């Protein structure tokens, strides 16, 4: 109870974990060189590393719904800003000809969803891959290739 009192209750503690997590994730995803596709790939790897090294934060941010906890407007804005780091990566890739015909926001959402899904399965021990990191790299590589120039074909 002492810790709850120090942080103004359970929701205050969860808010601190949430905002600290998104601040740290935002820093981890902020990678910029003169190679936008490499930066995007590196940010996907950084997402996985963050999740594995910060499981408690990641759980509060993405995995578990805590009854009665709603992040504040400022905390939610921080999550949006973190997502926009990924959107920026996609926009930079578009300047070098990748992801033609795709919305940067939608592409970033697909990337985030793929990373989140894989990492969530890994964290909750529902990942049966023989090599977690190699499989994750293959997933991201396949997604990036699949989002190459758009076509009218559904396949």
Order of alpha helices (4+ residues) and beta strands (2+ residues): alpha-alpha-alpha-alpha-alpha-alpha-alpha
